[in-house]
Amino acid sequence: MNIHEYQAKSLLKKYGVAVPRGGVAFTPEEAAKTATELGGPIWVVKSQIHAGGRGAGRFKNDPDGKGGVRVVKSIDEVRDNAGKMLGEVLVTKQTGPAGKEVKRLYIEEGCDIARELYLSLLIDRATSRITIMASTEGGMEIEEVAAENPEKILKEAIDPATGLMPFHARKIAFGLGLKGKQVNSAVKFLMAMYKAFTDLDASIVEVNPLVITGDDQVLALDAKMNFDDNALFRHADVAEMRDEDEEDPMELEAQRHELNYIKLDGSIGCMVNGAGLAMATMDIIKLYGGSPANFLDVGGGATKERVTAAFKIILSDENVEGILVNIFGGIMRCDVIAEGVVAAAREVSLHVPLVVRLEGTNVELGKKILEESGLPIVSANDLGDAADKVVKAVKEAA
């Protein structure tokens, strides 16, 4: 689960991470009031969407071409810019051309920036450890730094037996070229950031840029936090921060039915039981010249209702031109899948080619249900046959 910048900063502040003062606003008047309470002479008006690159982004309907993060020098400017940003669609590298509508702003006090750095904590899958990543190239996307100047990225894996120790933090501080009281400030900052990460079951905490101020303090000028969905039951306060307007409607619907669904940009919808089999199904679709429109794992114990919901979610994607159902019936029975597919196809009026490959428990009964449904369902003998048939059917339909 992802949250907004202002929410991340409020959580980090509770753990002692230094952040500038600020407040959220949903209207131009709220923005002006917040700026007045903060005091001047400089404020930053920040669009709050779940995407990076806001400062370099552009609003679709803004003729002045300014980005989603603006530095202003009067209350009137705060109000004026807030009015131009709220309700408008901001397009960044991460949103894609569709962009995202800005529904809230973060009004923050100005900051005396001497240096901009990068700092994050994340789970390194290679080492299975929480890892510090830092760079002197603050304000840039870390992917660009990795591609162009990989030597400027510092990494430090943390042993879970000891946790983050002060010497880890000092090593990073020295690696970033910090000196004097900047080092002590950075150590305190990183220790607090690590505690927030572990206590809240975060999957990433990213501060970009991390700034060194004119008086040698370390400050989080931006903040991004993602959380492990499986641990949210332990953090009701974090779960309440979820902004469903920022999430894909189909993925939200899938969560309500306990389905594992991720939308992709292809044209062949996939419904599979088991994550490994789902990955193999997507791979073989690519092998036969197609492109998967989604990852969808219905799980081992799905009911007819969940299968029906899964089918509807796939068909709600306007890019889907064909569907491949690939089920290996172990815990999941093939007849249950067949009943769900038939029920959903009838309910939503199937209008794209549908190829089904069933194998395992009650496979003959499942195939019989499909055959007697009267629907234009194509059966496949194995996974290769299924991929070949659905890719050909989509190409012929086009």
Secondary structure in CASP SS format (residue, H / E / C, confidence):
PFRMAT SS
TARGET T0000
AUTHOR 0000-0000-0000
METHOD secondary structure of the structure
MODEL  1
M C 1.00
N E 1.00
I C 1.00
H C 1.00
E H 1.00
Y H 1.00
Q H 1.00
A H 1.00
K H 1.00
S H 1.00
L H 1.00
L H 1.00
K H 1.00
K H 1.00
Y C 1.00
G C 1.00
V C 1.00
A C 1.00
V C 1.00
P C 1.00
R C 1.00
G E 1.00
G E 1.00
V E 1.00
A E 1.00
F C 1.00
T C 1.00
P H 1.00
E H 1.00
E H 1.00
A H 1.00
A H 1.00
K H 1.00
T H 1.00
A H 1.00
T H 1.00
E H 1.00
L H 1.00
G C 1.00
G C 1.00
P C 1.00
I C 1.00
W E 1.00
V E 1.00
V E 1.00
K E 1.00
S E 1.00
Q C 1.00
I C 1.00
H C 1.00
A C 1.00
G C 1.00
G C 1.00
R C 1.00
G C 1.00
A C 1.00
G C 1.00
R E 1.00
F E 1.00
K C 1.00
N C 1.00
D C 1.00
P C 1.00
D C 1.00
G C 1.00
K C 1.00
G C 1.00
G C 1.00
V E 1.00
R E 1.00
V E 1.00
V E 1.00
K C 1.00
S C 1.00
I H 1.00
D H 1.00
E H 1.00
V H 1.00
R H 1.00
D H 1.00
N H 1.00
A H 1.00
G H 1.00
K H 1.00
M H 1.00
L C 1.00
G C 1.00
E C 1.00
V E 1.00
L E 1.00
V E 1.00
T C 1.00
K C 1.00
Q C 1.00
T C 1.00
G C 1.00
P C 1.00
A C 1.00
G C 1.00
K E 1.00
E E 1.00
V C 1.00
K C 1.00
R C 1.00
L E 1.00
Y E 1.00
I E 1.00
E E 1.00
E E 1.00
G C 1.00
C C 1.00
D C 1.00
I E 1.00
A E 1.00
R E 1.00
E E 1.00
L E 1.00
Y E 1.00
L E 1.00
S E 1.00
L E 1.00
L E 1.00
I E 1.00
D E 1.00
R C 1.00
A C 1.00
T C 1.00
S C 1.00
R E 1.00
I E 1.00
T E 1.00
I E 1.00
M E 1.00
A E 1.00
S E 1.00
T C 1.00
E C 1.00
G C 1.00
G C 1.00
M C 1.00
E C 1.00
I H 1.00
E H 1.00
E H 1.00
V H 1.00
A H 1.00
A H 1.00
E H 1.00
N C 1.00
P H 1.00
E H 1.00
K H 1.00
I E 1.00
L E 1.00
K E 1.00
E E 1.00
A E 1.00
I C 1.00
D C 1.00
P C 1.00
A C 1.00
T C 1.00
G C 1.00
L C 1.00
M C 1.00
P H 1.00
F H 1.00
H H 1.00
A H 1.00
R H 1.00
K H 1.00
I H 1.00
A H 1.00
F H 1.00
G H 1.00
L C 1.00
G C 1.00
L C 1.00
K C 1.00
G C 1.00
K H 1.00
Q H 1.00
V H 1.00
N H 1.00
S H 1.00
A H 1.00
V H 1.00
K H 1.00
F H 1.00
L H 1.00
M H 1.00
A H 1.00
M H 1.00
Y H 1.00
K H 1.00
A H 1.00
F H 1.00
T H 1.00
D H 1.00
L C 1.00
D C 1.00
A E 1.00
S E 1.00
I E 1.00
V E 1.00
E E 1.00
V E 1.00
N E 1.00
P E 1.00
L E 1.00
V E 1.00
I E 1.00
T E 1.00
G C 1.00
D C 1.00
D C 1.00
Q C 1.00
V E 1.00
L E 1.00
A E 1.00
L C 1.00
D C 1.00
A C 1.00
K E 1.00
M E 1.00
N E 1.00
F E 1.00
D C 1.00
D H 1.00
N H 1.00
A H 1.00
L H 1.00
F H 1.00
R H 1.00
H C 1.00
A H 1.00
D H 1.00
V H 1.00
A H 1.00
E C 1.00
M C 1.00
R C 1.00
D C 1.00
E H 1.00
D H 1.00
E H 1.00
E C 1.00
D C 1.00
P H 1.00
M H 1.00
E H 1.00
L H 1.00
E H 1.00
A H 1.00
Q H 1.00
R H 1.00
H C 1.00
E C 1.00
L C 1.00
N E 1.00
Y E 1.00
I E 1.00
K E 1.00
L C 1.00
D C 1.00
G C 1.00
S C 1.00
I E 1.00
G E 1.00
C E 1.00
M E 1.00
V E 1.00
N C 1.00
G C 1.00
A H 1.00
G H 1.00
L H 1.00
A H 1.00
M H 1.00
A H 1.00
T H 1.00
M H 1.00
D H 1.00
I H 1.00
I H 1.00
K H 1.00
L H 1.00
Y C 1.00
G C 1.00
G C 1.00
S C 1.00
P E 1.00
A C 1.00
N E 1.00
F E 1.00
L E 1.00
D E 1.00
V C 1.00
G C 1.00
G C 1.00
G C 1.00
A C 1.00
T C 1.00
K H 1.00
E H 1.00
R H 1.00
V H 1.00
T H 1.00
A H 1.00
A H 1.00
F H 1.00
K H 1.00
I H 1.00
I H 1.00
L H 1.00
S C 1.00
D C 1.00
E C 1.00
N C 1.00
V C 1.00
E C 1.00
G E 1.00
I E 1.00
L E 1.00
V E 1.00
N E 1.00
I E 1.00
F E 1.00
G E 1.00
G C 1.00
I C 1.00
M C 1.00
R C 1.00
C H 1.00
D H 1.00
V H 1.00
I H 1.00
A H 1.00
E H 1.00
G H 1.00
V H 1.00
V H 1.00
A H 1.00
A H 1.00
A H 1.00
R H 1.00
E H 1.00
V H 1.00
S C 1.00
L C 1.00
H C 1.00
V C 1.00
P C 1.00
L E 1.00
V E 1.00
V E 1.00
R E 1.00
L E 1.00
E E 1.00
G E 1.00
T C 1.00
N C 1.00
V H 1.00
E H 1.00
L H 1.00
G H 1.00
K H 1.00
K H 1.00
I H 1.00
L H 1.00
E H 1.00
E C 1.00
S C 1.00
G C 1.00
L C 1.00
P C 1.00
I E 1.00
V E 1.00
S E 1.00
A C 1.00
N C 1.00
D C 1.00
L H 1.00
G H 1.00
D H 1.00
A H 1.00
A H 1.00
D H 1.00
K H 1.00
V H 1.00
V H 1.00
K H 1.00
A H 1.00
V H 1.00
K H 1.00
E H 1.00
A H 1.00
A C 1.00
END
